[in-house]
Amino acid sequence: KRLGMPEDIHSWPNFADLDARNAVFEDMAGYAMAGFNVTGGCVEGECEPRRIGGVFARPELFPVLGVSAARGRVFGEDEAIEGRDGVVVISHGLWTSQFGSDERIIGRTARFNGRERTIIGVMSRDFAFPSAETDAWVPFVVDSVTQQQRSGFFLYAIGRLKPDVPFERAQTEMSGIMRQLEDEYPTNRDYGINLVTLPDQIVGRLFYLSLRFAHWYRQR
């Protein structure tokens, strides 16, 4: 409400409370948009530096979406920990365009924004979340500072409804929890929450966000 947008972004503490207090979602996942400069990892010699769109994601993202890697694997809870998060899952498009569809890609390292990461998975050709411009997914580590930043709004959220839970019930329950958080924390006043089905998200508002994000990272 406060932002005048039909979509909400969350702080980590708000997301964690929404996840813990609700009874309508099987699971929820948080993710944040990112951009990466990718270098290295080619079969022969050094790759040309390349700018791509990416996501910092909690490990729950892939199970919530009901997907797994086409090659290798996705990252798990034990890799969303500082010091153990040096892994990356890449898109089919990046695998083909940057790494020449090399069959030995799993286990190779490349630098993403200067940090060396091990490629552990390649997604299927038709996987594009949250947009077609997304080419890399890395673990989102919730550090001690992020855990305390109630007013740091940057996180997108997605959830899988429990069987037989109507969308309207989910909206009502989540709105009620958000009102509790508004009462408990002044920084949440007039913030609100809005649920959108994934098909509506993909063909509607997210299309606009994807175009805007594509423009953002291509200009850097």
NORHU-V480936 format. One record per pair of residues at least 4 apart in sequence whose ideal C-beta (glycine too) atoms are under 6 Angstrom apart, sorted by the first residue. I is the first residue (numbers start at 1). J is the second residue. D is the distance in Angstrom with one decimal. If there is no record, write none. Layout:
I&J&D + I&J&D
This chain:
1&190&5.5 + 1&192&3.7 + 2&190&4.4 + 2&191&5.1 + 6&194&5.7 + 6&205&5.9 + 7&205&5.7 + 8&193&5.4 + 8&194&5.7 + 9&153&4.9 + 10&14&4.7 + 10&15&4.3 + 10&155&4.6 + 10&157&5.7 + 11&149&5.7 + 11&150&5.4 + 11&152&4.8 + 11&153&5.4 + 12&142&5.8 + 12&146&4.9 + 13&150&4.8 + 14&181&6.0 + 15&30&4.9 + 15&155&5.4 + 15&157&5.6 + 17&21&5.8 + 17&181&5.9 + 18&177&5.8 + 19&28&4.5 + 21&177&4.9 + 22&173&5.9 + 24&165&4.8 + 24&170&4.4 + 24&173&5.2 + 25&159&4.0 + 26&160&4.7 + 26&162&5.1 + 27&60&5.3 + 27&64&5.4 + 27&160&5.7 + 28&157&5.9 + 28&159&4.0 + 29&58&4.9 + 29&60&3.9 + 29&61&4.1 + 29&64&4.6 + 29&158&5.5 + 30&58&5.0 + 30&155&4.6 + 30&157&5.4 + 31&55&5.0 + 31&57&4.2 + 31&61&5.7 + 31&156&5.4 + 32&56&4.7 + 32&154&5.5 + 32&155&5.6 + 33&213&5.9 + 34&54&4.6 + 34&56&5.3 + 35&217&3.8 + 36&52&5.4 + 36&54&4.8 + 36&112&4.5 + 36&113&5.3 + 36&136&5.8 + 37&49&5.7 + 37&51&5.8 + 37&113&5.6 + 38&50&4.9 + 38&52&5.8 + 38&110&6.0 + 38&112&5.8 + 39&47&6.0 + 39&49&4.9 + 39&111&4.7 + 40&110&4.7 + 40&111&4.8 + 41&108&5.3 + 41&110&3.0 + 42&47&4.3 + 43&100&5.9 + 43&102&5.4 + 51&217&5.9 + 52&135&4.2 + 53&133&4.1 + 53&134&5.2 + 53&217&5.2 + 54&136&3.8 + 55&134&5.7 + 55&137&5.1 + 56&138&5.8 + 56&140&4.0 + 57&61&4.2 + 57&137&5.2 + 57&140&5.5 + 58&140&5.3 + 59&75&5.7 + 59&76&5.3 + 59&77&5.2 + 59&80&5.2 + 60&64&5.5 + 62&67&5.5 + 62&74&4.4 + 64&158&5.8 + 64&160&4.8 + 67&127&6.0 + 69&73&5.3 + 69&74&5.3 + 69&121&3.4 + 69&123&5.9 + 70&122&5.7 + 70&124&4.2 + 71&122&4.1 + 72&106&4.2 + 72&120&5.1 + 72&121&3.8 + 73&120&5.8 + 73&121&5.1 + 74&89&5.5 + 74&121&5.3 + 75&79&4.3 + 75&87&5.3 + 75&139&5.2 + 79&84&5.4 + 79&85&5.7 + 79&87&5.4 + 79&139&5.2 + 80&139&4.2 + 80&141&5.8 + 82&141&5.0 + 85&139&4.2 + 85&141&5.2 + 86&117&5.1 + 87&117&5.9 + 87&118&5.2 + 87&120&4.8 + 88&117&4.3 + 88&119&5.7 + 88&136&5.4 + 88&138&5.0 + 89&121&4.1 + 89&137&4.5 + 90&94&4.5 + 90&95&5.6 + 90&119&5.9 + 90&122&5.7 + 90&136&5.4 + 91&123&5.5 + 91&135&4.4 + 92&123&6.0 + 92&125&4.3 + 93&97&5.9 + 94&98&5.0 + 94&135&4.2 + 95&99&5.3 + 95&122&4.7 + 96&101&4.8 + 99&105&5.4 + 105&119&5.6 + 108&119&5.2 + 109&116&5.1 + 109&118&5.3 + 111&116&5.4 + 112&117&5.2 + 123&127&4.1 + 128&132&4.5 + 131&210&3.4 + 133&210&6.0 + 133&214&4.7 + 142&146&5.2 + 142&147&5.9 + 150&185&5.5 + 150&187&5.4 + 151&187&4.0 + 161&165&4.7 + 161&170&5.8 + 165&169&5.7 + 165&170&5.9 + 170&195&5.9 + 171&195&4.8 + 174&193&5.3 + 175&193&5.8 + 178&193&4.2 + 181&185&5.9 + 181&188&4.9 + 182&188&4.5 + 182&189&5.5 + 196&200&5.1 + 196&201&4.9 + 200&204&5.0 + 201&206&4.8 + 202&206&5.5 + 206&210&5.9 + 209&213&6.0
